[in-house]
């Protein structure tokens, strides 16, 4: 897929150079499950519970409901397909153990960036979700994702390869806007914060319930934000909707979403 990046290397469950990271297919790593408890949503509809606390970033910088292509690449090649379908962005991956990502340049660098999207795994084995990055997301980025097996995942992109940091069981929150038995879209929220002490903090919420708080090597300020998908097997399909980026007080006065630059389609070949 002719988008910002890809990882075609076969990933094995071996210790990566970064402490605590595992380079592996998203459906194969097994770690301890984080215990979380979801609060009851409103009986009149679904709203995030934001437990234990809501994300700090509150000023909208970018929003895309995928009514049109916008800054995202649309097309098809031997790796996969990217299309706008009924107001959603659909990625379908056509090769085994393939990861793809696409990101847009933010109007200004942010010390604190919240990136979120509604994610629905349609078919196959794999995961998808939002990411935040520095100048080059293929070189270094943090991502959060949900798969079709009821799991959440947090990881990084390092030198164009996907690494899983943490994973656990997705909290169950009843959405009253989704019929019983229908596939559930999941609101995945990733907040990336620069810490002046020399590490960055990455906090993750699924359906408004906090599931992870990761401290990792710094790469902020954050200049790009986007989406990622990774397939264990060909045929994996994921839908994205309501992509948004928020910043802290520094984001005040930022241009609107229309000012965000289109991502460079300079696919980085895997080693």
Secondary structure, DSSP 8 states (H G I E B T S, - for coil): --SSEEE-S---SEE-SSTT-EE--TTT--------------TTS-----BS---S--EEEEEE--SS-TTS--EE-SSEEEEEETTEEEEEE-STTEEEEEEEEEEEEESEEEEEEEEEEEESSEEEEEEEESS-TTTEEEEEEEETTSEEEEEEEETTEEEEEEEEE------TTS-TTS---EEEEEEEEE-TTSEEEEEEEETTEEEEEEEEE---SEEEEEEEEEESSTTEEEEEEEEEEEE-GGGTT---GGGSB----------
